[in-house]
Amino acid sequence: MKRIALTGKERIKWTKLRGKAAAAVYRAVRNGDLPDLKKSNIPCEDCGVRAKVYDHRDYNKPLDVSPVCVSCNIVRGTNAPILKEHTNKPECPNCESRSVLTRRSDNKRWCRVCGGE
């Protein structure tokens, strides 16, 4: 499954959850529960270079973070939710592929994968 862009209420809910997790880390650093990465020399969990950011793997666990450098944080990628891909495009009845049905000049559909109508 691939990651897709969230829309509407799903995106708002995920963005609020991400913001709450970031605020929890900020408060933990301010209160001394987590080390301040700007003032301390903590190595990145992946490559050993000085860590600059905290990476969340799950926003539902806001203080379960890993100190990583910026480049390793990019390599780790986003942790946006994985959803089933939804599309309004029709499915070919022969090969069940999507987004390959095209209209011909006589306004009939045909599949580019299997050639069926």
Buried (B, 14 or more C-beta within 10 A) or exposed (E): EEEBEBEEEEEEEBEEBBEEBBEBBEEBBEEEEBBEBEEEEBEBBBEEEEBBBBBBEEBEEBEEBBBBBEEBBEEBEEBBEEEEEEEEEEBBEEEEBEEBBEEEEEEEEBBEEBEEE
